[in-house]
Amino acid sequence: YLGERQIPLEMCVVSNIKTQVCKTFKEHPVRNYFKEGLMVTINSDDPTMFNTSITNEYLVLIQKFGFSLEEIRKVNFNSIQASFMTDREKDKMKETFNKEWKGLTSKYFKK
């Protein structure tokens, strides 16, 4: 149902570990949800309370769950898609994001 309707799932991985919703990173479902095609978005919950940031959440996805840069890009696109912007605004945001993404990845992740 969630995948079929592409209902966004706001995942706050660090918060989930620190509050022991999941006792370990291995138990956290973020990788499986993403693999199953669910619309996973990544969020920082309460950055001050959990001593995290959105950047740190992405690092956790890469370091603990093996997310690739392309998967991180997809997670960001999911966030845009899940937003309350109009379809036109979403398209513009995706276009802007893609330009910035290409610039950053070509600068810092040369092949």
N, C-alpha and C positions, 0 to 999 in steps of 0.2 A: 504494500500500500504506500509506504513512504517513498520508495523508489519510483513506483508507477506515477505518482503525483508530484514527484520531485519536491517534497516538503523539506525545507531546510532544517538541518540539525546543527545547532550551535554547540561546538565542542570547545571546552575549556580544559585542556589536558592537564596543565600544571595544577589548576584549582582542584580538579578531580582527584589527583594524586594526594595533594596536601590535605584535602578534607576526607580522604580515604574512601571516596566513592568507589575508586579502584585502588587496591592496595599496592599494585606495582604497574609499571608501564606495560609490562607483558599482558596484564589483564585488561588494559584499556582497549575498547572496541574501535577506536578511530581508524586504524588501518583496515580492519575488516569492513567497516561501514563504507569506507571510500572504495575499496575493491569491489564491493557489491553494487556500486553505482549510486549510492545514496548521496544526496546533496549535502556534503559535509562543509561546514564553514568553521573557521578557527577564530577563537576569541580569547581575550585575556582575562575575562571575568572581572576581578577587582585587582588591578595591578599593584596597588599599594599593599593590600592585605596579603597577597600571595607572592609578592616580590618577583613579578614577572612583567613581561611586555609582549606585545604582539610579535616583535622580532624574536624574542626568546621562545615563544610558542612555535614559531616556524622552525627554529633551530632544533627544538625537541622533536618535531615531526621528522626532520632529516636525520638527527643523531640516534633517536630511540626507535623510530619506526621505518627508517630507510626510505623516506619520501624523496623522490627525484625533484629536480628543479621544475620539470614539466608538471609534476603532480602539485607542487606548490603553486604554480601558475593557475592550475585548474581550481584549486581551493580558493584562490583569490577571485577567479571568475564566478565561482559559486556565490561568494559574498556579494558581488555586484548583482548577480541575478536575484538573490534573495532580498535585496534592498527594496525600499519603498519608492524608489525612483520610477519615473515613467519609462516605458520601453525605449523611447527616444533617448532619454538621459542615460539609461543603461548602455545603449549602443555607443554613445559618445564616451562614456566612462571606460568601456572595454577598449575602445580605440586608443584612448589616452594611455590606459594601463599598458597595452601592448607595445606602444612606442617606448615608454619608460622601461618596461621589462627588457625589451631587446637591447636598449642602451646599457642597462645595468649588467645583463648577462654577458653581453659581448665584451664589456670592459673587465669584469671580474671573473668570468668563467670562460676563458678562451679555450677553444677546442684544440 
